[in-house]
Amino acid sequence: MLITNLEILNQELKSDDFVLKTQSQIVKDFGTVGIDFPSDFQSFALALDQLIEEVSNRLKELQSSSSSSFSQLLYQIDIPESILPDVSQSDDFYSSLAEVVIKREAYKVFLRSKFSS
């Protein structure tokens, strides 16, 4: 069942409307810890690699300024800290974590669209 949801989620991420909703969710959650995105971030859908770069840069910025806010953000987005050791094994920690964050935020958007109808 989880694989089916992941496949559906990956398919949804090909839709500009869904990506924009995901970007809005990212802005909302990052805003709770004082991290802003460019004003046009919610105006056009980014390709996944661009989105990973934007989120990765904000994660770096946040962790270098406040480790407690970094942990708070992971909690807000519902990223279990137990995944950090696995993510830290990758060549680029921030890009790998950004991808996890984007998928989790997209999953929130997906669930909201499924259950709010």
C-alpha positions as CSV (number, residue, x, y, z in Angstrom):
1,M,0.0,0.0,0.0
2,L,2.8,2.4,0.9
3,I,4.4,1.8,-2.5
4,T,1.1,2.7,-4.2
5,N,0.9,5.9,-2.3
6,L,4.5,6.8,-3.2
7,E,3.8,6.1,-6.9
8,I,0.7,8.2,-6.7
9,L,2.7,11.0,-5.0
10,N,5.4,10.9,-7.6
11,Q,2.8,11.1,-10.3
12,E,1.1,14.1,-8.6
13,L,4.5,15.9,-8.4
14,K,4.4,16.1,-12.2
15,S,1.4,18.4,-12.0
16,D,2.2,22.2,-11.8
17,D,-0.8,22.8,-9.6
18,F,0.2,20.1,-7.1
19,V,3.8,21.4,-7.1
20,L,2.6,24.9,-6.3
21,K,0.4,23.7,-3.5
22,T,3.5,21.8,-2.2
23,Q,5.6,24.9,-2.4
24,S,2.9,26.8,-0.5
25,Q,3.0,24.2,2.2
26,I,6.8,24.4,2.4
27,V,6.6,28.2,2.7
28,K,4.0,27.9,5.5
29,D,6.0,25.3,7.5
30,F,9.4,27.1,7.1
31,G,7.7,30.4,8.0
32,T,7.0,29.0,11.5
33,V,10.7,29.1,12.2
34,G,11.3,32.4,10.5
35,I,12.7,31.2,7.2
36,D,11.5,33.0,4.1
37,F,11.5,32.1,0.4
38,P,11.7,34.6,-2.5
39,S,8.4,36.4,-3.1
40,D,7.9,34.6,-6.4
41,F,8.5,31.1,-4.9
42,Q,4.7,30.5,-4.8
43,S,4.1,32.0,-8.3
44,F,5.4,29.3,-10.6
45,A,6.1,25.6,-10.2
46,L,9.7,24.6,-9.9
47,A,11.3,21.5,-11.3
48,L,12.2,19.0,-8.6
49,D,15.9,19.7,-8.8
50,Q,15.3,23.4,-8.4
51,L,12.9,22.8,-5.5
52,I,15.5,20.6,-3.8
53,E,18.1,23.3,-4.2
54,E,15.9,26.0,-2.7
55,V,14.9,23.8,0.2
56,S,18.4,22.6,0.8
57,N,19.7,26.2,0.9
58,R,17.1,27.1,3.5
59,L,17.9,24.0,5.6
60,K,21.6,25.0,5.6
61,E,20.7,28.5,6.6
62,L,18.5,27.4,9.4
63,Q,20.8,24.8,10.9
64,S,23.7,27.3,10.9
65,S,21.7,29.9,12.7
66,S,19.7,27.8,15.2
67,S,19.9,24.0,15.8
68,S,16.7,24.2,18.0
69,S,14.8,25.9,15.2
70,F,16.1,23.2,12.8
71,S,14.8,20.5,15.1
72,Q,11.5,22.4,15.5
73,L,11.1,22.6,11.7
74,L,11.7,18.8,11.4
75,Y,9.0,18.3,14.0
76,Q,6.6,20.7,12.3
77,I,7.0,18.9,9.0
78,D,6.8,15.5,10.8
79,I,10.2,14.2,9.8
80,P,11.3,11.6,12.3
81,E,14.8,12.3,13.7
82,S,15.5,8.6,13.3
83,I,16.0,9.1,9.6
84,L,18.8,11.6,10.1
85,P,21.6,9.0,10.4
86,D,20.5,7.4,7.1
87,V,20.3,10.8,5.4
88,S,23.6,11.9,6.8
89,Q,25.3,8.9,5.0
90,S,24.5,10.5,1.7
91,D,27.0,12.6,-0.3
92,D,25.0,15.7,0.2
93,F,23.1,15.8,3.5
94,Y,21.1,18.9,2.9
95,S,20.0,17.8,-0.6
96,S,19.0,14.4,0.7
97,L,17.1,15.9,3.6
98,A,15.5,18.5,1.3
99,E,14.1,15.6,-0.8
100,V,12.7,14.0,2.3
101,V,11.1,17.3,3.3
102,I,9.6,17.9,-0.1
103,K,8.1,14.4,-0.3
104,R,6.6,14.8,3.2
105,E,5.2,18.2,2.4
106,A,3.8,16.8,-0.9
107,Y,2.2,13.9,1.1
108,K,0.5,16.5,3.3
109,V,-0.9,18.2,0.3
110,F,-2.0,14.8,-1.2
111,L,-3.8,13.8,2.0
112,R,-5.5,17.1,2.3
113,S,-6.8,16.8,-1.3
114,K,-8.0,13.2,-0.7
115,F,-9.8,13.8,2.5
116,S,-11.1,17.4,2.2
117,S,-13.5,16.5,-0.7
